[in-house]
Amino acid sequence: MSNAKRTRRVSKVNYRSPVARLNASFMRTMEQALKRNPEMDLTSIINPTYSFHLETRIKSVLSAHRTKAQFPSEDVRSRLRKKDKAFFVYGPTPALRALLEKDKEDEDEEDEDEEDEDEEDKDEGDKDEGGEEDEDDDDDDDDDDEEDDENKDNAREHPDYDLAQTIVHMVENGKRLYNGVAPASRSVFRLSDGGIVCKFASPEVVRAEYHALVFLQQVLPDFPAPRAHGLARFGAYGLLFSDFIDGHDLAREWPGLAADQKQHLSRQLDGLLAQLRTIPRPAGMPLGALHGGGCRDDRRCNLLRGHGLMTTGQFEDWVLSGSTIATPGYIRFIRELRAGLPPPQVYFTHGDIRRENLLVRPAADGSGRWDICAVIDWEYAGFYPDYWEAVKMTTNMNSTFPGDWYNYLPASAAPKRYTAQWLVERVWGTCLPL
């Protein structure tokens, strides 16, 4: 969509705003009075309550620029504006479109309630003027109906404007499922219908995850992961719409599980990762994210992404470029350690396997075991060297980490499968201060 079209949309006259409808009501009253006496003093027609009603409507318009509900400043919903630009980059799917249309209908019903209140104000104004009903009122109503139809057509021609209002309405009435370390920049909400969630994050983060989910749906349609329903921009935010999957956060359930239950989940996860490793890397695709977003190594937050890396050798050179403290001699030492290792294969990698990203349910067979029903949070996914999953699964591991999660990592991608490579990366990680 061109910038010119967006400019027209923002400046488009709104004939249905509370202030516009109030002015239209008083204009009809004045027109009726002038028909009865074209030479009358216009100042005598103005209703003395007009200023009060005008001020009330202006306040309602200003408050509409912000969300109706009051949220704390750290809540992303406190920063949403109905007048911000919103548009779909990809999608929406029919399911999401139906949800948007249903929510828009709910908003229209609220608008109709406001219109009824305005009509009551108009009637009150007519009584204050002491005017008589005019036989042309029916014609005026017909004109209003035509005007409303025209405005609805204009709204359909500019769905992006309506999208911002609809998203705000859905999120306000939704349920917050997750807050990141900085909730105002990353949050997940279950939308009002219950079947779709909306993730707020940076545009680049949700773009990477969207493409990973779409790719996974194409190559492994039965893999337990959410289905993507759309990717949108809302002001400075990126929004990912995907399936809501009803399950328990494994991080919450893990402490209460017995050893055999934990081992069962470890084997299940191992089987799922084995499926990912059967996905062939498309010819000519660089390493890293599927949309050309490059490689990510969040052990060092300011390390630039590795773009256009076609070989594992280029990848490892990029990783070694991430330290600001390692001396050339130390980097050479790390290179010599790697030189004696077998060349890695390249596999499709989730990149953030941890308990918080695994949803589980009690097994249907009544055995008391738990089954994995979904692997979520695919923003780090892409094609990486075979040992990379092991490296990323243990990013947060240290000598004081509580519990035994790291004793049950899936065998096919665990550090013990890639012991030498994992140890080299662990040593190198000490050179990557955050």
Secondary structure, DSSP 4 states (H G I P E B T S, - for coil): --HHHHHHHHH---TTSHHHHHHHHHHHHHHHHHHH-TTS-GGGTS-TTHHHHHHHHHHHHHHHTB-SS---TTSGGGG-BTTS-EEEEE---HHHHHHHHHHHHHHHHHHHHHHHHHHHHHHHHHHHHTPPPPTTHHHHHHHHHHHHHHHHHHHHH-HHHHHHHHHHHHHHTSEEEEE-SSTTT-EEEE-TTSSEEEEEE-HHHHHHHHHHHHHHHHH-TTSSSPPEEEEEEETTEEEEEEE----EEHHHHGGG--HHHHHHHHHHHHHHHHHHTTSPPPTTPPSB-TTS--B--TTSTTPPPB-S--SHHHHHHHHHTT-SS--HHHHHHHHHHHHTSPPPPEEEE-S--SGGGEEEEE-TTSSS-EEEEEE---TT-EEEETTHHHHHHTTT--TT--SSGGGS--GGGSGGGGHHHHHHHHHHHTT---
